Amino acid sequence: MPKTTTILKARWLLPMSPGSSVLDHHALVMQGERIAAVLPWAQAEAQYPDAARVELGEHVLIPGLINGHTHSAMSLLRGVADDVPLMDWLNNHIWPLEKKWVSDDWTYQGSLLSACEALRGGVTYLNDMYFFPAAMARAAIDSGVRAGVSINVIDFPTGYAANAAEYIAKGLEAYEQFKNEKLLDWTSAPHAPYTVSDETFVHLRDLRDRLNLQMHCHIHETQFEVDESVKQHGMRPLERLNKLGLLDERMMAVHMVHLNEAEIAMLAKQRVHLVHNPNSNMKLASGVCPVTALEEAGVNTILGTDGAASNNRQDMFGEIRAAALLAKGVTQNSTTVSARTALEMATIRAAKAMGREADLGSLEVGKLADVVAVSLSALECRPVYNPEAQLVYVAGREHVSDVWVGGRRVLQDRVLTQVEQADVLDRIEHIVAQMQAQR
């Protein structure tokens, strides 16, 4: 069966490949699920005369954004506990609610809500960490978004599992069920050094190596975490994880707010990927990740939103802008974390962290056609001198009009095509009403 060919014509195209710049009056040609060509308008028309056409006008085409860290199902807890410190937030609000409410269906409905929010914001890949991974897998497939699904482990009982062995067994069961799905990747995901034992870390390290997975873990999120590790283990968390053999190119270290110079050098040497969550860390008053120092050391730094319970927006345009502005404000250096760098953190660098740089993260021939169209025609987006900077400092997720994942149009004129938005909202409101009635 011949592959469908579609030409996307937009005023600008931003490939995000190394050394690339904004292309004017270029078209992206999709054949099946992959990118067949990036050409000037006239050449595309001449070479593909029978192709379907999508005329996008004053839009810029960019690669699908990659959310490097989120807890998708926690969209059901958005706004449930604001303006409290992290450990209070976890121990007295989030974990008790999760213990009571989290189930397969609860996780599916929250994950589907987050998937819809992601696609409407130009995000085509969610790197998730949560319980009931099969529910996240189904939500991703049903919505059409890509996802990194986690074999998530925490060393205390929850409504999902009683102990580390059960977490791992359930995660592996979901992995075996969905491992061949095109939209899904899998990660070995210990929650954090303060909730996972050495024995469990080693088990998950070996699992990662055996199945060729990336690892996804919260590390150095608060100063309290670091200080407690020194008391309990006689060393800082990163030193402990290094001794256990976890710090290498397969580790995605999330938050990483409290780092010293030696740790930054070690991260660079061992090619650890760092996931910066600027808005969540600010909101929980955890501190500020030293992005400029990481950039100078050559650490591959990417961006994530964290979950909607702590951010509260799963808005990658917001994270891109915050990453650029926060770094400038902290260092008093307006040249650090340029617009280009911030965009790379959500595209090509993020694909590398996920081990998917061969297929994702840039608009290049042969890569998967994960494409986002952002309209710069609105009054608040004009005039346009530099489309690249405009995406970072002016445009927002509300300006995303259309999204393709693997060549499939999953958002058209801001309307989701794979799920009925009204149905998603009805189910969410029913669940929230139940939770409110018993609080």
N, C-alpha and C positions, 0 to 999 in steps of 0.2 A: 504494500500500500504506500503510495507516494506521500512524502511529508508535506504538511501544509506550510506554505511560505507566506510570511507577512512582513511588510515594510512599515516600520515606525518612523515617521517624518516629524522632526521637531526643530525648533529654531536653534537649539544648542544641544550638544552631546558631550558628556564628560566621562571619558573611558575609565579613568582612575588606574590605568596600567602605569607601571613605572616610567617616568619621564614624559607622560602624556600631558596634554593641555586641552582646554575647551575647544571643541570643533564646532564651527558655524555651519548651519544649513547642511547637516549630515543626517543620514538615515541609518537605522539599525535594521538589518534583515535577519529574521528568525526563520529557521527551517526546523520543524518539529520542536524539540525541546532545547535546541542549541542556537548559538549565534553563527550565522553563515557569512555575514559581511558587515562592515562599517564603511559607508561610502558617502560621497556627496550626493545630494538629492538626484541630480540628473543621471549620474552613473547608476544609481540603484534602480531608477525607473527603466533605464535602458537594458540593464542586465537581467532584471526580473519583471518582464512586462506583464506576466500573468499573475503576479503576486497580489494578495489582498493588501489594502493600504489603510493605515490609520494616520490621519492628518491631525497633528497635535498643536500646531501653531506656536505660540509664545511659551513653549515648554522647554525644560532641560531634561534630557534623559540621563539617568545615573544608574549604577549598579544597585540592586536591592540592598538595603541596609541590613547589617547583622547585629543583633542585640546579643552581646557577649555574655550576659548574665541576667537571668530573671527567674522568678518563681511564679509561673503562669497562673496556677490555680489560686494564688493569693489575691487575685483581682477581686475575689469575693470578700476580702477583708480590707478593701480600699477604704481608708478613712476611719477604721475602727479604733485606732489608738494613735493619735497624733500628739506631737510635742512632748514626747517622753524619751529618756535615754535608752540606748540599745538594749542593755541587759534587763531593765525594767520592762521595756517593750516586749522582749522575748518571754521572760519568765512569768510576768503577771498579766499579759494580754494575749499574745499570739499563740504561744504553746498551749495554754489552757483551752482556747477556742479550737485550735486544731485537734487536740485530743478528743474533744466532744463531737466535732462536726465532720472532720475529713473522712471521706469515703471515695470509692471509685467514681460514683456519679457526681459527687460534689467536686472532685478534682477535674472530671471531664467538663462540667459546665463552666467552671472558672477558667480552665485552660482554653476552652472555645471562645469565651469572652475576650481573653487576652490575645488570642490568635486574630480575632476580628479587629481589635484595637491596633495590633501590630500592622496588619495589611493596610488599614486605613491611614497609617502613619508612614508607609513606605518601607516597612520592615518585612523582609522575606525570609528571615532566619532567626529563630529564637533558640538560644542556648539555655535550656531549662534545667532547673534543679528542684525536684520535689518528689513526694511520695506517689504511689500508684502510677508508675510510668506508663503502663498500658493505656491509662485514661488520657494522658498527655499525647501519646502516640495517635490515638483515635481522633483527638481534637485537631491535631496537625493535619492528618489525612483528610478529615472532613472539611476543613477550612481551606486547604490548599497551601498552607505555609510550610516552610521547612523547619525542622527542629532538631536540636541536639537533645536527646532524651537521656535522662540520668539513671544510672544504677546508684541510687542515693542511699547513704548509710549514716546513721547517727547511733551512738552507743547508749541509748536508753529507749524504753518502750514508748510507743505512740499508738494511735488508733490504726496504724498501718502494719506495724511489726513489733515483736517483743524484744528482739536482740539483733546484733549485727548479722548473725548467720541467717536469720529470717529475712532481713532487709536484702541481703545479697541473693538469697534463693529466689525471692520474689522478683528482684530486678533482673536476674538471669532468665527467669521464666518469660518476662515481658520481652527481653532482648531476643530470645529464641523465636517468639511469636512474630516479631515485627522487623527482624534484622535485615530482611531483603526489601523493605519498603524504600522506594527511591527518595522520598521526602525526608527520611530520618537518618540521623547519625546517633551514636550512643557514646556516653561518657561514663567513666568510673568516677563516682562523686562522693567522697567523704565530706561530711558537712563542714567541719572545722577542727583545728587542733584541740580546742577546748571541749569538744564533744565526741572525739574519736580516739581510741587507744592506739598504741604502737602496733599491737597485734592486728587490729583491723586495718590500719594504714598499710601494713605490709601485705595483707591479703588483697586489698584493693589495688596495690601497686602490681602485684603478680597477675591479677585479673586484667588490669590495663595492658600489661605487656603480652599476655597470652592472646587476648582478643584484638590487639592493635587499636586500642581506644585512646582518646585524650582523657586527661584527668581534670576535674573541675572542683575547686575547693576554696572556701572562705579562709583567708589568712591575714593576720596582722590588721584586723579591722579596727580595733580600739587599743588604746594604751593599756587598759585594764587587762585585756587578753594577753598582751606581751608580758606585763608584770606578773600575772598569775602563772604563766608558763615558767618564768624564771624561778618562782617560788616552788612550783611542783616538780619541775623537771631539771632545774639547774641550768636552763638555757632558754633562749628565745625560740619562738615557734619555728622560724625558718631554719635555724640551726638543727633543731630536732628533726624536721622533715628532710633536711639534707643528709643527716646521718642515716635516715631510713631509706635513702635512695630514691626520693620522690621528685627531686628538683632537676628537671631536664626539659627537653623540647615538647614533651607530652603534657606538661603541667600548665593549666590555666589558673593562675593565682588571683583570686578575686579580692578587691578592696585595696589591700597592701598600702594602708595609710601611713603606718608608723615604721619607717625604714631608716637604717643608718647607711653610711657610705659603703661599708664592707658588704652589707647585704645587697645593695644596688649593684655593686661590682660582681657579686656572686650570681645574681639573676642574669646579668648580661653574659657572663662566661658560660653559664649552663643553659642558656637559650630558653629560659622560662618565659612564658607569655603572661602579661599582667593585664587584668581587667579592671579598669578605672570606672568607678560609679560616682561621678561627682555630685549629682543631686541627692541621692540617697545618703551619702556620707555627710553632706552639709545638713540635711534635714534631721538626721540622727545625731548631729554634733560629734561625729566620730573623728573628724579632722579632714585634712586635705592630702591626697596622694601627691608625692613630690614628682610630678610628671616631667618637669623640665630637667631635673637631675637624671631621671630615667631615660629621657630622650638623649641627653648628652652621653650616657653610658651605652646607648644602643639597644636598650630593652624594647622588645616588641610590645607596645602598649595599645590596648584596644578599649572599647567602651561598652558599658552595659547599663541598664536602667535599674537593676535590682527589682524586687517585686513591687506590685502596686500597693501593698500594705505599708511600705516604708518610703515610697518615692513622692508622690502617689501616681505619677504619670509614667506609663511605659512609652515614652516619647523620645525616640532617638534623635530627632532634630534638637530637642531640648538638651540632650546630653552632649551632642556635638558642640553646640554653642557654649554650654557651661564649661566644657573642657578647655575650649580656646580662651574664654574670658577669665576663668578662675586662675589658670596658669599665669596669665599676664598680670592679674591683680596681686597674686601672692609674690611673684618675683620682681614686680615693678619693671618688667621688661616686655614691651609691646610686640617684640619680634618672636617671642616664644610661642609654640603651638599655633602655627599659622592656620588659616582657613583650610589650606590643602592638607596639612598634617591632621587636623581634626576630622576631615572627611575620610582620610586613609584609615584612621582608627576604627571607623564604622564600616569599612568596606574591605579593601585589599589586605590590610593588616589583620583584620578579624578573620578573614578566610584562612590566612596562614595559621592563626592560633587554633582554628578548628581542624587543621589538617586538610583543608579543602581549597587551597589556593590554585590547584590545577583546574578547578571547575567554577569557582565562585569569586566574587569580590571585585571584578572589573568587567568592562564590556569589551571583550576580545573575541576574535573568531575562534570557534571551537568550544568556548565556555558555555555553561548553561545559561539560558536566556532568562535570568532573573533581573528584571528591568523595572525601573520606577520613573514615571513621568511627573515632574513637578511644574506646576503652572507659575510663571512669573508675570502673568498678565494683569494681576490685580493691582489696584491703585497703590496698596501698601508695599508692593514689590517693585515699584517703578521709581526712577529710571534704573536700567540695568547697565552698569559699566563693566562689572566683572561677575559673570554668573556663578563662578566658583565661590567667591566671597559672599554673594547674595544668598546662596544656600545655607551658609553658616550663620550670618549675622542678620538676615532679614526674613527669609522664608521659614515657614513652620509646617508641621505635619498636615495642617488644614489645607495646604496648597498642593498636596499630593492628589492627583486626579485619577491615575490609572497605574495598575501594577500587574506585571506578568511574572509567574513563577514557572520555570521550565517551559516557557513559551505559552503557558495557559494564562488567559486574562482572568485574574481573580478579583480585581477591582476595576470597575468601569464607571467613569464619571462619578467617583466616590461612592458607588454602590457595590457591595460585595456580591459576587456572582455564584459562590459555592454554597452559601448558607443564607437563610432568611434572617435578617437582622432583628425583625420584630419577634420572631420565635426565640432567638437567643435571649433577648431582653425579658420576655415573658417568663422564661424558665429561671433566669437570674432573680427576678423580683419575687418569685415564689419561694426560692431558697432563702433569700434575705429576710422575707417576712417570717419564715419559720425560726430563723436565728434570732431575730428581734423579739419574737414572742417569748423566747425562753431565756433571754439575757437577764 
